[in-house]
Amino acid sequence: METIKVGITSMGVWLPSQFEDAQKISDLSGVPLEVVRGKMGINRKCRAIGSDNINPSEMAIRAAQKALADIDPLSIDLLIWTGSEYKDFPVWSAGIYVQERLGLKNAFSFDASARCSSNVLGIKLAKSLMQTDSKINRVLLCGGHKTGDLVDYKDSTSRFLYNLADGGSAIVLDKTATNEVLETSIITDGSFSKDVIIKNGGTVNPISSEQVNQKQSLTCPDIVGMRERLAQKSLKNFLKVIKDAARSSMPERPIDYLSLLHMKKSAHDGILEPLELKAEQSIYLSEYGHFGAPDQVVSLGLAEKNSLLKTGDHVVLASAGIGYTWSAVSIRWDQPIFTSTALNDLKY
């Protein structure tokens, strides 16, 4: 039986116009400006504050509206929420709400989570479901992220989280060979599962009445131990998932563009170098920050906007989610995925 091909029809992002720049991060944290810019790789990061203070579900809706600009909402069979677990309400199904708001009357929905790897996981799930269920022909992945709220600039253990930014992304997949989704590779390692947490608010440490008005933030209880263990595994696992996804998909063709999440500059370069990729084969998101799952969508949009892609290119989307989940998915890029309106939102 012939394998059903699944491709990406369109993408969209919603980015707030507000931001925190390197100077503000330096002022709030006490970290020298040259370290914020040079080592952390942050010139500015998008923040949903002030006039752009909206919830993750609304970010997802606005991104999805751009991805669905030329698509009938009644043609969507499934919506998968790939946004943050930090959303409008705790213990809440965001995808179902977004489905209702978008008028996807013929779809069903569920939430999926792999932290910053949620979009890669979502693409894998969507492809598998479309190949095994004849009733699922078009899938929307979307989500919003407002994890910038969870940064405590006074917490020295969480400096690697200072790049957390806000925004939404959306991806539409179809049963088509255009922009075909090829192979996915995922590695998980639960030995990191409690390294980055919000201490209060779960069943282990329920929020007390005294803590109701206290800021809840991400922290790392054992930053020294986590750094030592990550140094042994992170680069190795990152390169493994990227190479596995690429070699399983187009073994005869090297990677033409690598769509990566934002991380410190030395780590970004440390991935490109062993893959023998040039700087222009991946865009460093120093003007945007680290949204979470939307990073790869933003990167791919910037690549299109800057004419870095051509028909037949081998593109790999790669990410890592705290916990830890390393992930990559290979795509054959055939034609533009973003509308001109969606590209206009990528300003920097």
ZIWO-V338605 format. One record per pair of residues at least 24 apart in sequence whose ideal C-beta (glycine too) atoms are under 6 Angstrom apart, sorted by the first residue. I is the first residue (numbers start at 0). J is the second residue. If there is no record, write none. Layout:
I_J ; I_J
This chain:
3_130 ; 3_174 ; 4_176 ; 4_179 ; 5_126 ; 5_129 ; 5_172 ; 5_180 ; 6_173 ; 6_175 ; 6_176 ; 6_177 ; 6_178 ; 6_179 ; 7_172 ; 7_178 ; 7_336 ; 8_171 ; 8_173 ; 9_66 ; 9_171 ; 9_336 ; 10_66 ; 10_170 ; 10_296 ; 10_336 ; 10_337 ; 11_62 ; 11_65 ; 11_66 ; 11_169 ; 11_341 ; 12_62 ; 12_168 ; 12_296 ; 12_297 ; 13_58 ; 13_61 ; 13_62 ; 13_167 ; 14_45 ; 14_166 ; 14_344 ; 15_45 ; 15_47 ; 15_51 ; 15_165 ; 16_51 ; 17_46 ; 17_48 ; 17_49 ; 17_51 ; 18_43 ; 18_45 ; 18_46 ; 19_44 ; 19_46 ; 24_161 ; 27_152 ; 28_152 ; 39_263 ; 40_263 ; 40_264 ; 40_285 ; 41_162 ; 42_285 ; 42_286 ; 43_286 ; 44_164 ; 44_288 ; 45_164 ; 45_165 ; 45_166 ; 45_287 ; 45_288 ; 46_147 ; 46_165 ; 47_145 ; 47_165 ; 54_87 ; 55_82 ; 55_83 ; 55_86 ; 55_143 ; 55_145 ; 56_87 ; 56_93 ; 56_96 ; 56_97 ; 58_143 ; 58_167 ; 59_97 ; 59_141 ; 59_142 ; 59_143 ; 59_167 ; 60_97 ; 60_100 ; 62_141 ; 62_167 ; 62_168 ; 62_169 ; 63_101 ; 63_141 ; 63_169 ; 65_341 ; 66_169 ; 66_171 ; 68_338 ; 72_101 ; 72_102 ; 72_103 ; 73_105 ; 74_137 ; 75_103 ; 75_106 ; 75_137 ; 75_139 ; 76_106 ; 76_135 ; 76_136 ; 76_137 ; 77_106 ; 77_135 ; 77_138 ; 78_103 ; 78_106 ; 78_108 ; 78_139 ; 79_111 ; 79_121 ; 79_140 ; 80_110 ; 80_142 ; 81_111 ; 81_117 ; 81_118 ; 81_121 ; 81_140 ; 81_142 ; 81_292 ; 82_142 ; 82_143 ; 82_144 ; 83_144 ; 83_146 ; 83_291 ; 84_112 ; 85_146 ; 113_320 ; 113_324 ; 114_320 ; 114_321 ; 114_322 ; 115_260 ; 115_291 ; 115_292 ; 115_318 ; 115_320 ; 116_318 ; 116_320 ; 116_324 ; 116_326 ; 117_292 ; 118_292 ; 119_318 ; 119_326 ; 119_328 ; 122_180 ; 122_328 ; 123_183 ; 125_172 ; 126_180 ; 129_174 ; 136_174 ; 137_173 ; 138_172 ; 139_171 ; 140_170 ; 141_169 ; 143_167 ; 144_290 ; 144_291 ; 149_216 ; 149_217 ; 151_216 ; 154_218 ; 156_218 ; 156_219 ; 156_222 ; 157_217 ; 157_218 ; 157_219 ; 160_217 ; 162_261 ; 162_288 ; 162_289 ; 163_289 ; 164_288 ; 164_289 ; 164_290 ; 166_290 ; 166_293 ; 168_293 ; 168_296 ; 177_333 ; 178_332 ; 178_333 ; 179_331 ; 180_330 ; 181_248 ; 181_329 ; 182_244 ; 182_247 ; 182_248 ; 182_329 ; 183_244 ; 183_328 ; 184_240 ; 184_243 ; 184_244 ; 184_327 ; 185_326 ; 186_236 ; 186_240 ; 186_325 ; 187_324 ; 188_323 ; 191_322 ; 191_323 ; 192_322 ; 194_219 ; 194_225 ; 195_219 ; 195_321 ; 234_269 ; 236_325 ; 237_270 ; 237_325 ; 240_325 ; 240_326 ; 240_327 ; 241_315 ; 241_317 ; 241_327 ; 244_315 ; 244_327 ; 244_328 ; 244_329 ; 245_315 ; 245_329 ; 248_329 ; 249_313 ; 252_313 ; 254_313 ; 254_315 ; 255_312 ; 255_313 ; 256_280 ; 256_302 ; 256_314 ; 257_281 ; 257_315 ; 258_295 ; 258_298 ; 258_299 ; 258_316 ; 259_317 ; 260_294 ; 260_318 ; 261_288 ; 261_289 ; 261_294 ; 286_347 ; 300_337 ; 300_345 ; 301_345 ; 303_335 ; 303_337 ; 304_342 ; 304_345 ; 308_332
